[in-house]
Amino acid sequence: GLEWTFRGGFEIACSNARARNVKHTLKVNNNRTRDLTRFGELESKGISA
């Protein structure tokens, strides 16, 4: 009973944390891509950042 509930809750918490980490990683990658794109646009205009 209790042990199973604890294990189940622990696994749910772990999978939630993993999902949050993936989401955060995606967000960081999106920001980095946006920065690189902006940098590329500046370079193509001949402005060195």
N, C-alpha and C positions, 0 to 999 in steps of 0.2 A: 504493500500500500504506500506508505510514506516514502520509502526508499525509491520506488518507481516514480512517484510524483516529483521527487527531488531531481532524479536523473533526467526526467522528461523536461522539467523546467530549466535545468542546466543546459540541455541540448538546445532548447528553444532560445535561451539567452545567447548561446554561442552562435547559432545560426543568424540571429538578429544582429549581433556584433559584426559577424562576417559580412552580412548584407550592407551594414552601415559603412564598413571599411571599403567595400567595393564601390559604393556610391561616392564616398569621399575621394577615392583614387580616380574615379571617372571625372569628378569635378575638377580635381587638380590637373588632370591631363587636358581637360577642356580649356582651363585657364592658360596652361602652358602653350597649347596649340594656338590660342588666340594671341598670346604675346608673340609667338614666333611669326604668326601671320602679319601682325602689326609691324614687327621688325622687318619682315620681308617687304612690306609695302614701303616703309621708309627707305630701305636700301634701293628699291626699284626707282624711287624718286630721286636717288642720288644724295640722300641725306644720311650721313653715317651717324648712327645712334651713339 
